[in-house]
Amino acid sequence: MNICFLMYPWEEINPEKDSTLTLIHECAKRGHGVAICTPSNLTIRNSVTNAFCTIIERMDKVPVSIKSYYKKATTREEMLPLAGFDAIFMRANPPLDPLMLNFLDSVKDDVFVINSVQGMREANNKLYTAVFEDPNNEIIPVTHVSKNKDYLINIIEESESDKMILKPLNGYGGSGVILIEKSAMGNINSLLDFYINKSDGSSDYVILQDYIEGADKGDVRILILNGLPIGAMRRIPGDKDHRSNITAGGRVEKHKLTKAEKLLCEKIGPKLVKDGLYFVGIDVIGGKLVEVNVMSPGGIVYINKVSKVKIQEKVIDFLESKVLEKNAAFRRMTDLKRKVDNA
């Protein structure tokens, strides 16, 4: 099997923390061919979608250590047609590049893409949580999205809580997430100006979300594969930051899913699968869904470490099964067409 990882440059990988490298290493251990390319390396030649790929040379013996594998791996560059791969694994960092999806549109029927092109279009920003029916806010905190500053100020003033969470619609990795309090209303006006108004005269949407009690103690990252949870960790904020993201200085602990978290996964799992969002990371606080991460969900290395598991094995098992499914369906259709042709 040949897999193309659509991701960030090979040289930017941190081998001790990188989830994508962990997946690549598992593929290499199984003898699969691996190539990587960045969104900016997609191209079209003679009306065929190609990519300037970094091909990772196969090894006679793949090192057990992921760090050693990264250090010993040799690469070469070659332009290859995307439709020639068995699978394309989306691992590019947010924000989503819509042109990248336009390139993938041309091959999505030929190659198994994880996650699906249409699914990423629909779920690449924080508005996606609105697709889950939750009229009583049992699994999703009360959320407001707008670029109207006066409206947002009214929402803050009318809130029964003294605290709310403010964040940019297209942020990731905890960037731009701040805790606001009514006791500091004098700063809200300038904060909203900063978040909404861009230097080129345009404006951005922001999210206001009810503060969930217990958020100061961290959140839970759950990795979901084919609609089912396969691993989780609790992320604890650093001493000087309310955010629990590891990139913001948080730390991780082993976590066993609560009854509320299991119920949440049961409710959203079928919709994720229907949308072709097979491998996602969700962030949960107090049993409520805060974010859905569909482009490059991280946490594999940390969950493996604290829970003594190998998440990557389940992910690549699933990937192999979907490719086999797709190939079997193609062979069946080819055989049926041949019978008709020969009739």
C-alpha positions as CSV (number, residue, x, y, z in Angstrom):
1,M,0.0,0.0,0.0
2,N,1.2,3.5,-0.8
3,I,0.2,6.4,1.4
4,C,0.7,10.1,0.9
5,F,0.6,12.3,4.0
6,L,-0.5,15.8,3.2
7,M,1.2,17.7,6.0
8,Y,3.9,20.1,7.1
9,P,7.5,19.8,5.9
10,W,9.5,16.8,7.1
11,E,12.2,18.9,8.6
12,E,9.7,20.7,10.9
13,I,8.8,17.4,12.7
14,N,9.6,17.1,16.4
15,P,10.2,13.4,16.6
16,E,9.5,13.2,20.4
17,K,6.0,14.7,20.1
18,D,4.7,14.4,16.6
19,S,1.5,12.4,16.0
20,T,2.0,12.3,12.2
21,L,5.5,10.8,12.5
22,T,4.1,8.2,14.8
23,L,1.6,7.2,12.1
24,I,4.2,7.3,9.4
25,H,6.5,5.1,11.5
26,E,3.7,2.5,11.8
27,C,3.1,2.5,8.1
28,A,6.9,2.0,7.5
29,K,6.9,-0.9,10.0
30,R,4.2,-2.6,8.0
31,G,6.1,-2.2,4.7
32,H,3.9,0.4,3.2
33,G,5.3,3.0,0.9
34,V,5.2,6.5,2.3
35,A,5.5,9.9,0.7
36,I,4.7,13.3,2.2
37,C,3.8,16.7,0.6
38,T,2.7,20.1,1.7
39,P,-0.4,21.9,0.4
40,S,1.9,24.3,-1.4
41,N,3.4,21.4,-3.3
42,L,0.2,20.4,-5.1
43,T,0.3,21.0,-8.8
44,I,-1.5,20.0,-12.1
45,R,0.4,18.6,-15.1
46,N,-1.5,17.8,-18.3
47,S,-4.8,18.1,-16.4
48,V,-3.7,15.5,-13.8
49,T,-3.3,16.4,-10.2
50,N,0.2,15.8,-9.0
51,A,2.4,16.7,-6.0
52,F,6.0,17.4,-5.5
53,C,6.5,14.6,-2.9
54,T,9.2,13.8,-0.4
55,I,9.5,10.0,-0.7
56,I,10.7,8.3,2.4
57,E,13.0,5.5,1.3
58,R,12.0,2.0,2.5
59,M,14.3,0.4,5.1
60,D,15.4,-3.2,5.4
61,K,14.8,-3.0,9.1
62,V,12.7,-0.2,10.5
63,P,14.0,1.0,13.9
64,V,11.7,0.4,16.9
65,S,12.3,3.8,18.2
66,I,10.4,6.5,16.4
67,K,13.1,9.0,17.1
68,S,15.7,6.7,15.6
69,Y,13.5,6.1,12.6
70,Y,13.3,9.9,12.0
71,K,17.0,10.3,12.4
72,K,17.9,7.4,10.0
73,A,15.3,8.0,7.4
74,T,16.5,9.1,4.0
75,T,14.3,10.9,1.5
76,R,14.2,11.9,-2.2
77,E,12.0,14.3,-4.2
78,E,9.8,13.3,-7.1
79,M,6.6,14.6,-8.7
80,L,3.9,11.9,-8.4
81,P,0.2,11.7,-9.4
82,L,-2.1,11.7,-6.3
83,A,-4.5,9.3,-7.9
84,G,-1.7,6.7,-7.9
85,F,-1.7,6.4,-4.1
86,D,-3.9,4.0,-2.2
87,A,-4.7,6.6,0.5
88,I,-4.1,10.3,1.2
89,F,-3.9,11.1,4.9
90,M,-4.7,14.7,5.8
91,R,-2.3,16.0,8.4
92,A,-1.8,19.6,7.5
93,N,-2.0,22.1,10.3
94,P,-5.0,24.6,10.4
95,P,-6.1,26.9,9.1
96,L,-7.6,25.0,6.1
97,D,-6.4,26.1,2.7
98,P,-9.6,25.9,0.5
99,L,-7.4,25.6,-2.7
100,M,-5.9,22.4,-1.3
101,L,-9.4,20.9,-1.2
102,N,-10.0,22.0,-4.8
103,F,-6.9,19.9,-5.8
104,L,-8.2,16.9,-3.8
105,D,-11.6,17.1,-5.4
106,S,-10.1,15.7,-8.6
107,V,-8.9,12.5,-6.9
108,K,-11.4,11.9,-4.1
109,D,-13.2,9.2,-6.1
110,D,-9.9,7.4,-6.9
111,V,-8.2,7.5,-3.6
112,F,-9.3,6.9,0.0
113,V,-8.9,10.3,1.7
114,I,-8.9,10.6,5.5
115,N,-10.6,12.8,6.4
116,S,-13.0,13.3,3.4
117,V,-12.7,16.4,1.4
118,Q,-16.4,17.4,1.9
119,G,-16.1,16.6,5.6
120,M,-13.1,18.9,6.0
121,R,-15.0,21.6,4.2
122,E,-17.9,21.4,6.6
123,A,-15.9,20.9,9.8
124,N,-12.7,22.8,9.5
125,N,-13.7,25.7,11.8
126,K,-15.5,25.9,15.2
127,L,-18.9,26.3,13.7
128,Y,-19.2,22.6,13.1
129,T,-20.4,21.9,16.6
130,A,-23.7,23.6,15.6
131,V,-24.5,20.6,13.3
132,F,-25.1,18.4,16.4
133,E,-28.7,18.7,17.5
134,D,-28.6,19.8,21.1
135,P,-31.6,22.2,21.8
136,N,-31.1,22.0,25.6
137,N,-27.3,22.4,25.6
138,E,-26.7,19.0,27.1
139,I,-23.6,18.3,25.1
140,I,-22.6,21.7,23.8
141,P,-22.1,24.9,25.9
142,V,-24.2,27.9,24.9
143,T,-22.3,29.5,22.0
144,H,-22.6,32.8,20.1
145,V,-20.8,33.7,16.9
146,S,-20.7,37.1,15.4
147,K,-18.6,40.0,14.1
148,N,-21.1,42.6,15.4
149,K,-19.3,44.2,18.4
150,D,-22.4,45.8,19.9
151,Y,-24.3,42.5,19.8
152,L,-21.4,40.6,21.5
153,I,-21.2,43.2,24.2
154,N,-24.9,42.8,24.9
155,I,-24.4,39.1,25.1
156,I,-21.7,39.5,27.7
157,E,-23.8,42.0,29.7
158,E,-26.9,39.7,29.6
159,S,-25.0,36.6,30.6
160,E,-25.9,35.1,34.0
161,S,-22.3,34.1,34.4
162,D,-19.5,36.5,35.3
163,K,-17.2,34.6,33.0
164,M,-17.2,33.7,29.3
165,I,-14.7,32.3,26.8
166,L,-13.7,34.5,23.8
167,K,-11.8,33.0,20.8
168,P,-11.3,33.5,17.1
169,L,-13.4,31.4,14.8
170,N,-10.4,30.0,12.9
171,G,-7.9,29.7,15.8
172,Y,-6.1,26.5,16.7
173,G,-3.8,25.1,19.3
174,G,-5.4,27.3,21.9
175,S,-4.2,30.5,20.1
176,G,-6.3,33.5,20.9
177,V,-8.5,31.8,23.5
178,I,-9.1,34.1,26.5
179,L,-11.2,34.2,29.6
180,I,-13.2,37.4,30.0
181,E,-15.0,38.7,33.1
182,K,-17.8,41.2,33.6
183,S,-15.7,42.8,36.3
184,A,-13.3,43.9,33.5
185,M,-15.9,45.2,31.1
186,G,-13.7,48.3,30.5
187,N,-11.3,46.1,28.5
188,I,-14.0,44.2,26.4
189,N,-14.5,47.0,23.9
190,S,-10.8,47.1,22.9
191,L,-10.5,43.3,23.0
192,L,-13.3,42.9,20.5
193,D,-11.8,45.6,18.3
194,F,-8.6,43.6,18.3
195,Y,-10.2,40.3,17.5
196,I,-12.7,41.5,14.9
197,N,-11.1,44.3,12.9
198,K,-8.2,43.4,10.6
199,S,-5.5,45.7,9.3
200,D,-6.8,45.4,5.7
201,G,-10.2,46.8,6.7
202,S,-12.0,43.5,6.7
203,S,-13.4,41.7,9.8
204,D,-13.3,38.3,11.5
205,Y,-15.9,36.3,13.3
206,V,-15.4,35.6,17.0
207,I,-16.9,33.0,19.3
208,L,-18.4,33.8,22.7
209,Q,-19.0,30.6,24.8
210,D,-20.5,30.1,28.2
211,Y,-17.8,29.3,30.7
212,I,-18.0,25.7,31.9
213,E,-17.4,25.2,35.6
214,G,-14.3,23.2,36.1
215,A,-12.6,24.6,33.0
216,D,-9.8,25.9,35.2
217,K,-8.9,22.3,36.0
218,G,-8.3,21.5,32.3
219,D,-10.1,19.7,29.5
220,V,-10.1,16.2,28.0
221,R,-8.8,15.4,24.5
222,I,-10.6,12.3,23.0
223,L,-9.4,10.7,19.8
224,I,-12.3,9.2,17.8
225,L,-11.8,6.6,15.0
226,N,-14.7,5.7,12.8
227,G,-17.1,7.1,15.3
228,L,-15.7,5.4,18.4
229,P,-13.3,6.7,21.1
230,I,-9.9,5.0,21.0
231,G,-8.0,7.0,23.5
232,A,-8.1,10.0,25.8
233,M,-6.0,12.2,28.0
234,R,-6.7,15.0,30.5
235,R,-4.8,18.3,29.8
236,I,-4.0,20.4,32.8
237,P,-3.3,24.2,32.4
238,G,0.0,25.6,33.3
239,D,0.4,27.7,36.4
240,K,0.2,31.0,34.5
241,D,-2.3,30.1,31.7
242,H,-6.0,29.2,31.7
243,R,-5.5,27.2,28.5
244,S,-4.8,23.5,28.8
245,N,-3.4,23.0,25.3
246,I,0.0,21.4,25.4
247,T,1.3,24.0,23.0
248,A,0.2,26.6,25.6
249,G,2.2,25.0,28.4
250,G,-0.3,22.5,29.7
251,R,0.5,19.0,30.9
252,V,-1.2,15.7,30.5
253,E,-2.6,12.9,32.7
254,K,-4.1,9.5,32.1
255,H,-7.9,9.7,31.7
256,K,-10.7,7.2,31.8
257,L,-13.9,8.3,30.0
258,T,-16.8,9.3,32.2
259,K,-20.3,8.3,31.6
260,A,-21.1,11.8,30.2
261,E,-18.1,11.6,27.8
262,K,-19.1,8.2,26.6
263,L,-22.6,9.5,25.9
264,L,-21.2,12.5,24.1
265,C,-19.2,10.2,21.8
266,E,-22.2,8.0,21.2
267,K,-24.3,11.1,20.1
268,I,-21.8,12.6,17.8
269,G,-20.0,9.5,16.4
270,P,-22.6,8.6,13.7
271,K,-22.6,12.1,12.3
272,L,-18.8,12.2,12.1
273,V,-18.8,8.9,10.2
274,K,-21.6,10.1,7.9
275,D,-19.5,13.2,7.1
276,G,-16.4,11.1,6.3
277,L,-14.6,12.4,9.4
278,Y,-13.1,9.1,10.4
279,F,-10.2,10.3,12.6
280,V,-10.9,13.4,14.7
281,G,-9.9,14.8,18.1
282,I,-12.6,16.4,20.3
283,D,-12.0,18.7,23.2
284,V,-14.4,18.2,26.1
285,I,-15.0,20.1,29.4
286,G,-17.4,18.9,31.9
287,G,-18.9,16.4,29.5
288,K,-19.6,19.1,26.9
289,L,-18.1,19.4,23.4
290,V,-16.0,22.5,23.0
291,E,-14.2,21.8,19.7
292,V,-13.9,19.2,16.9
293,N,-10.4,18.9,15.4
294,V,-10.5,17.3,11.9
295,M,-7.4,18.4,10.1
296,S,-4.5,17.1,12.1
297,P,-5.7,15.9,15.5
298,G,-2.8,15.5,17.9
299,G,-2.3,13.7,21.2
300,I,-1.2,10.2,20.0
301,V,2.2,10.4,21.5
302,Y,0.9,11.7,24.9
303,I,-2.0,9.2,25.1
304,N,0.3,6.4,24.2
305,K,2.7,7.4,27.0
306,V,0.2,7.9,29.8
307,S,-2.1,5.0,28.9
308,K,0.5,2.5,27.7
309,V,-1.2,2.0,24.4
310,K,-0.4,2.3,20.7
311,I,-3.1,4.4,19.1
312,Q,-1.3,4.4,15.7
313,E,-1.9,0.7,15.3
314,K,-5.7,1.1,15.4
315,V,-5.6,4.0,13.0
316,I,-3.5,2.2,10.4
317,D,-5.6,-1.0,10.8
318,F,-8.6,1.1,9.9
319,L,-6.8,2.8,7.0
320,E,-5.8,-0.6,5.6
321,S,-9.4,-1.9,5.9
322,K,-10.8,1.1,4.0
323,V,-8.3,0.7,1.2
324,L,-9.0,-3.0,0.9
325,E,-12.8,-2.2,0.8
326,K,-12.3,0.3,-1.9
327,N,-10.1,-2.0,-4.0
328,A,-12.5,-4.9,-3.6
329,A,-15.4,-2.7,-4.8
330,F,-13.3,-1.6,-7.8
331,R,-12.4,-5.2,-8.7
332,R,-16.0,-6.3,-8.4
333,M,-17.2,-3.5,-10.6
334,T,-14.5,-4.3,-13.2
335,D,-15.4,-8.0,-13.2
336,L,-19.1,-7.2,-13.7
337,K,-18.3,-4.8,-16.5
338,R,-16.1,-7.4,-18.2
339,K,-19.0,-10.0,-18.1
340,V,-21.3,-7.5,-19.8
341,D,-18.6,-6.6,-22.4
342,N,-18.1,-10.3,-23.1
343,A,-21.8,-11.2,-23.4
